[in-house]
């Protein structure tokens, strides 16, 4: 069993500017509920720098993850993307994972960025092999296209995780066949989300992670305010009901899964993380 106070939020954005000046408070609130380590999701170079600053402030609690997010790709030029990918190749060795990376083909996100998103995804998969880092995938309304690219370029040896999985049993099986972990967050707590509920019942426990995606995608209990990382308790409770397990057991299992994917956080908690795992 994982010691109380050592559970992991597998994905969030505590460096998000909406949390500016509040990080100490929300990290302490989560620690009081046993959530001790917070894996970050990368968006773009500016975000990576904020992550570094956050980790300098809370060195025992923050895991770095750098990537060029589909949102960032949609808002920047080809030249800016090339520069960001060059920076990523330089900086990735100091991070635990590569992400967020993937495709988001919702019309209001995609605009005219489909080709750039595909290029960014392909090049970052190649970087994940070079740096030997697991990937953190953001895939929305681009399931088949993403599978095609992953099969063509391959996943790194450590594979990776699908962040904020909110799909069907069939989509879960597609990812599981490729060795990916599925990370589930606040949307599972909605009573009407029967599709995801059924998928969670079918996902093997050994491939399950839980996340807050803080400050977004909070459970209904956090509606109308920023979603803090302690909300993974609500996620664990819901998954526990779906799996007929105690929420504490869900937190133990998913924290163990996180360690298998990204490496133990013990050396980080002790202040010894040097970018390798």
N, C-alpha and C positions, 0 to 999 in steps of 0.2 A: 504494500500500500504506500502511496505517496504521502510524505509527511504533510500534516496540515500546515498551510502557509506556503506550499510549494506548487500550487496548481498554476496552469498556464492558460492565458488568453492567446489563442493561436493566430489572431490577426486583428489589428486595429490601427488607428491613426492618432496616437497621442501627440504627435508633432503637428497635427492639424491646427491652423491658426485660430480656429474657434475655441480651442482649449487653452489658448495663450494665458499664462498666469494662473491656471487652475490645475496644472499637472500634479503638483505635489499633493494637493487635496484629493484628487480622484485616485491617484496611485495609493495613497494611504487608506482611503475608503475601501479599495479593492483588497489591499493586504489584510485589513481587519476581517475580511470575509474569506481569507485563505488564498486569494489569487495574487501570486507573487511575481510572475514573469509575464511580460507583455511583448509579443512579437509584432513588429511594425510592418506596414505595407508601404512599399515605395511607389511614388507617383512620378517624380522627375527630379532633375538635379537640385532644384531649390529645396525640395522636400528631403532629399538625402542629407543636405546640410543641416536642416532642422532636426533630423533624426540624430545626427552626430552630437548636436548641442544637447538634445534631450538625454542621450546616453551619458554624456559627460556629467550631467546633473544627477542622473539616477543610474550609475554604472552597474548596479547589481540587479536591475529590474528590466532593462530594455534590450531587446534583440533587434539588430539591424537587418533590414531587407531592402535591397535597392533594385529598382526596375523602372522601365518607362511604360507608364500606364496608358491604355488606349485613349483615355480622356486627354492626357497630355499630348499624345500623337495627333489627335483631332484638332488641337488648338495651335499647333506649331508647324513650321515649314519643313521641307525636305532637308534644308541645310541645318536647321536647328535640331532635327532628329539625328542627323549624322553626328553632330557635335555631342549630343546627349549619349549616343551609343558609344562614342569614343571615351567619354568620361566614365561610363558604366564599365567598360572593359578595364579601365585603370583602377576604379574604386571597388569593384565587386569583391576582390579577395578579402576586404575587411568586413564583409557582410556574411550573415548566416545563410541567406537565401536570395534568389533572384525573383523579384516580383514587386508590384503586380505586373503581369505580362499576359497578353492574350488578345481577344477580339471583342469589341462591343459594337454590334451592328444595329442598335436601336437608331431610328432615323434622326432623332434630335442630337444624338452623340456622333453618329458616323459622318453626317454631312458629306463632304467629298474626300473623306480620309480612308476609305476602304483599302486602297492600295498601300498607303503608308502604314496602316495598322498591320497588314499582312507582312510587309517588309520588316517592321519592328519586331513582330512576333518571331519570324524566322531567324533574324539576326540574334535575338536574345536567347533563343533555344541553342544556337551555336555557342554563344558565350557561356551558357550553363554547363556545356560539356567542357569547355576550356578551363573554367574556374572550378568545376566539380561542385556545383551548388544546386540544391533542389529548387524547383520552380514553384511560384505561387501564382496560380492561374485565375484570371478574370475573364470569364466567358459568358457573354449575354447575347442571346439571339444570333448565335454564330456556332452552334454546336457541331454540325457536320463539317463546316469549314475548318474549325479548330482541330477536330480529329484528323482530318486529312493532313494538315500541316504537322501535327505531332507525329503522325506515322511516317511522314516523309523525312523530317529532320531528326526525329528521335528525341526521347527524353534523356536527361542525365542519368547516371547510374542510380542516384538516390531518388529518382522520379520527382515527386512533388505533391502538391495539394491543390484541389479546386476550392478556392475561397468562396464563401457565401453560397454553397450549393443550395439550389432551390428548385431542383428538377424532378423528373419522374424516375420510376424504378428503372426504366430502359436506359435513360441517360446516365444514371448512377452506374449501371452495369458496364456501359461503354468506358467510363473512366476507370472503374475497378479493374477491368480487363487489362488496362495499360499500367496497372500498378500504382495508381494515384490514390491518395487519401482524399476524403471528402469532409470539408469543414462546414459546419452548420451553425447558423446564428439566429438572431431574433425572429426572422420570418417563420421559423418552425413553431413559435409560440402562438401564432394566430390559429384560432379554432377552425377557421374555414380553409386552412391550407392542407387539405386532405391529400393532395398529390405528394407533397413533401413528407407528410406523416407516413404515408405508405412506403416511400423510398427509405426513410430512416429506419422503419421496421426491418427492411431488407438489407440495409448496409451492414456488413460484418463489423462487429465492435472493433476489431483490430485495424480497421481502416477509417475510423471515425475521429474527427477533431471537433472542438467547439471554439467559437470566436464571438467577439462582440461586434467587430467592424466599427468600433467606436470612432467618431461620434454619431455615426449613422446606423440605420437598420435596427433600431432598438425593439425589444419586445413590446407588446401593447401596454404593459405596466409602465413603460417609460415614454409613452406617447406625449408629444408636445414639448419635449426637452431633449437636450443632448444626451446621447446614449453613453453611459460610462462603462468601463470594462467589467465592473462588478455584475453587470447584467448577465454574464455567462451563467450565473446561478439560475436565472429563469430558464435559460436554454437547457441547462443540465436537468432541471426539474421536468421539463416537457419531454426531453429525450428519455429520461428515466421512466416516465409513464408509458411511453411508446415501446420501450424495451423491457418493461416490468423489472426495472432495477432501481436501486437507491441512487439519488443524485450524486452522493459522495462517491459511489462506485463509478459513475459516469465520469466524474472529474478525475478520478484516479486513472481510469483507462485512457482517457483522451490525453492526459498529461504524459503518460507513458508512451503513447503513440507519437506525440510531438517529439519526445526525446529520441525515438527511433528514427524519425524523419530528419530532424535538424541537428541531432547530437544532444548530449546531456547539457543542461544549463548549470550544473553544479559549479563548473569552472568560472562561469559568469557571475554567479551569486557570490563566489569568493573573490571576484575582482580580477580573474586571471585570463579572461577571454582575449585572444590575440588574433581573431579572424579565422582560425582553423577549427575544424571539428572532425 
